[in-house]
Amino acid sequence: MPEKFVVIMAGGRGERFWPQSRLRRPKHLLPIVGEKPMLTQTVERLEGLVPMANVLIITNAEQRDAVIDVCPMLPADNVIAEPVGRDTAPAVGLAMELVRARDPEGVFAMLPADHVIHDGAGFRRVLGAAFEAAAKQSVLVTVGIEPQYPATGFGYVHKGEQYDELDGLPVFKVQRFVEKPDLETAKQYVESGEYYWNAGMFVWTVNTVDAAFAQHSPSLYASLEKVKTALAAKEPIDELLAREYPTFEKISIDFALMEKADNVVTLPSAFDWDDVGAWPAIARHHDKDAAENVIKGDGWVEQGSGNIVLSENGDGHLLALVGVDDMIVVRTKDATLVCPKDKAQEIKKLVKQLGADATWQKLM
């Protein structure tokens, strides 16, 4: 078995969780669910699966210090800062070269930084089987999440025939990846029992994903060859990324590789999972009062139901709601958000507008 690594992608801005989530301290650096930052929970979940020395994090320059701060169990050199965001395919390619420099035959997982998973043992079992599948054959492995409802906010993986069984878990060939569907299509996917949510969890060997880049994304592959050469020459990582990374093609890993490759397999999840993509999702993970209100911090709801009230300051300033239902009210030291739950996806547009206004750029 080649040496195992995990690379966590932690460069997002978490704009749908404004005003708590900011550029320098976004969603994955906050305790959105649980008592610790989401990224800290993600790293701790890997205990017993891979050595902490083999866990790397790809983030950005604005967040690197904060990432190091919330992940003291990792060597600081394992936190790599992209000088600019180039989407997920360049991040995977960079991860490939970082792992190659440590073990040319290595097998590594790419994981998001901010998903909620309570069943750590089940998660490690599936990832362990995925490592085994990737090391056994030249395949690109993805973890498919058993859909709980007809979601329109996730892409889907259409499974094919069974390919293998590892640790009692079935491994299926992948027929295709599909983009986020409309509601009726999503219902058909769930009812068929042939589709999984695509959670963006992948496992592969250096050699397998290298071959996939060479075949399906030659432009990006040529850029990655420069990184490989520079790392082999022991050039400082920050210098080579500052020079090369801005020239990389900006493309997602789904478009660059996964939707084109014919050697993709999937393991269905055997653990709980939640993307927690916007404020309404936190209601699934917090205690509610008799009227289904979630209240964190100094809040009070009178004659209202289904509200989310969050005050992070603890300074005795009360957030009081009267006679309203299904609202999101979030207070930080410098901003307060009031938004109906069904408009939560519009928060991202608000943040974009604030960022374009010189008066309010300080809130980004």
PEBEL-V316577 format. One line per field, one symbol per residue. phi: phi as a letter, one per 30 degrees, with the letter a starting at -180 (. if undefined). psi: psi as a letter, one per 30 degrees, with the letter a starting at -180 (. if undefined). burial: + if it has 9 or more other ideal C-beta (glycine too) atoms within 8 Angstrom, else -. A space follows every 50 residues. Layout:
BEGIN
phi = ???
psi = ???
burial = ???
END
This chain:
BEGIN
phi = .ddcbbcccbcdchddcdcddbedbdedcbdebjcceededdddddejcb dedcccbcbbddcedddeddbddcdeddcccddbdbidddddddeeddde dcaecdcbccbdcbccbdddddddddddddedddddbdbccbcccedcad dcccdbccdcddcabbhicdccdcdacbdecdddddddddddicbbdcci cbbadedddddddddcbdddeddddddedddddidedddddddcdddddc adddddbddcdcccbbcddbbdabdhdaeeddddbbdbddcidcbbidba bchabiccbbbcdiciddcccbibbhccbbccdbabcbadedcdddddde ddddddcedcdddd
psi = klkklkkkjhglfhffgkfeklefiaefglieklflkeeeeeefffkfel kffgklkjaleffeeeeeefiffkkeffjkkkflkgafeeeeeeeeeeee fejfglklkkklfgljjeieeeeeeeeeeeeeeefeliljkkkkkjkfli kfglllkjlblkelkkhgkkkklkelkklklleeeeeeeeffggklkjgh jkklleeefeeeeeefieeeeeeeeeeeeeeeggkkeeeeeeeeeffkkj kleeeeeeffkghklkkkkhllkkfiflefffffglklafggkkkkajlk kkhllgljkkjfehggjkjkkkgklhlkjkkafglkkjkkeggeffeeee eeeeffjeegffg.
burial = -+++++++++++-+++++++++--++++++-+++-+++++++++++--++ -+-+++++++--++-+++-++--+---++++++--+++++++++++++++ -++-+++++++++++++--+-++++++++++++++---+++++++-+--+ -+-++++++----+-+--+-++++--++--+----++-++----++++++ +++++++++++++--+++-++-++-+++-++--------+++-++--++- +-++-+++--+-+++++++-+-++++-++++++-++----++++++++++ +--++++++++++-----+-+----+++++++----+-+-+--+--++-+ ++-++----++-++
END
